[in-house]
């Protein structure tokens, strides 16, 4: 028997020629890291949360800002964060007094960059539209370079 592809379970190919392959740098399908048009993730710096490892369009803060918004309508912003508890523990070094994103010790997983657990900026409607347009341009650039397969238009 032919072994199945570990990415899609298809039997007509293996991982290296899988049509469902994806890039570990930008996480988009259709190409691998070495073919990616984006800078390597370790050279990325987010101007939204000021952390390393991603750009503002892929910032974890984007999805984190919706934690209070449960119904259609404007995004609900949280109030001012309360003073951090003195009993905070670090997930990286397990010491008391700081959180994992503030830790100066070597990372447990060297290829992972920390992200802040807080939301520093809440998007308004204009920010959301600008990000959507940038993402459309990025998809078009990847398709033009042949690194992203053409996707059929899906109605919203």
BELDA-V473843 format. One record per helix or strand of 3 or more residues. SS is the DSSP state (H for helix, E for strand). FROM is the first residue (numbers start at 1). LEN is the number of residues. If there is no record, write none. Layout:
SS;FROM;LEN  SS;FROM;LEN
This chain:
H;15;3  H;33;3  H;41;3  H;56;3  H;60;5  H;100;3  H;125;20
